[in-house]
Amino acid sequence: MDLIKKLELPCFEAQIKISNKEEALRIVARQAVQHPSLSAINPDEIFEALQTREEIGTTGFGDGIALPHCRMEGATEFVVGAISVTDGVEFDSLDGRPAKLLVFIIAPANEARAHVRLLSSISHTLLIPGAVDEMLACTTAKNLLDSFTRHLQDEVETTDHQSRNMVHLVIQNESMFHDLLSVFMGLPSCSFIVVETSNAGAYLANMPLFAAFWKEEEVQFSRMIVGSIDRTMCNEMIRRIERVAGSLKECRDILLTVQEVFFTAGGLIE
């Protein structure tokens, strides 16, 4: 998806004031229909779709960022835009903080998989150190578009290759699990599953020989993501993981292994 070429300046607005969440969603709808592919759709329809999505769960994921998004029957391509809010707006964010940057996606109704990958990719773009601060400092829509585009270019485009690697990511830090899971959702051509695992101590505690060293109640969170990934995407995957977890060399609750595979075929239902 060559999203950068589809970004339209009228879908961006810098440093405006918004009084509440409903007004924010209406402004998003108003900006979205400025895109040529949505010009025939009534902004009220987009607002209602955005509102329905918010009823499922807030898209204000914290740190001053909200990602309102929805799927529309009348949308023929993905429409993305951004709005910065001068004093922030209450958005039912997970951390309770006002949203200062709204990045929206209006997606075709039949493109759920691509929608999820785009959502994940944008969320990781916003994790780039300094990216959000730079966007919030922009005083014009043009500057905001340029900043958003520049950071989006840091993400890798989808390519099709035959050579693949097998990846195992063991996570013992529950607070990072969802962010690390979204890394894999945002990677192109990646098939993966999540396996519930147990620390070795959970078993050793039940062995008489080692019972004195571990207690059963000390069992901690443990999950493993197992996946197949395009070999050319491995460096990008590691970069995104370290964007969430910090240097893997310093981690004591995350373990990543990447192996070359002789043969792989098929896919997985996510």
HUTA-V199914 format. One record per pair of residues at least 12 apart in sequence whose C-alpha atoms are under 6 Angstrom apart, sorted by the first residue. I is the first residue (numbers start at 1). J is the second residue. Records with the same first field share a line. If there is no record, write none. Layout:
I=J  J
This chain:
10=34
11=31  32  81
12=81  82  83  141
13=83  141
14=83  84  139  140  141
15=84  85  86
16=85  86
17=85  86
20=89  90
21=91
26=47
29=43  46  47
30=43
49=70
50=70
60=91  93
61=93  94
62=93  94  95
64=98  99  100
65=99  101
66=99  102
67=102  103  104
68=104
69=104  105  106
70=106
71=106  107  108  109
72=108  109
73=109
75=108
76=108
77=108
78=106  107
79=105  106
80=104  105
81=103  104
82=102  103
83=101  102
84=100  101  136
85=100
88=100
117=185  186
120=182  186
121=186
135=147
158=188
163=231
164=229  230  231
165=228  229  231  259  260  261
166=227  228  258  259
167=226  227  257  258
168=225  226  256  257
169=224  225  255  256
170=223  224  254  255
171=222  223  254
172=221  222  253
173=253
190=228  229
191=227  228  268
192=226  227
193=225  226
194=224  225
195=223  224
196=223
197=222  223
198=222
201=214
202=216  219
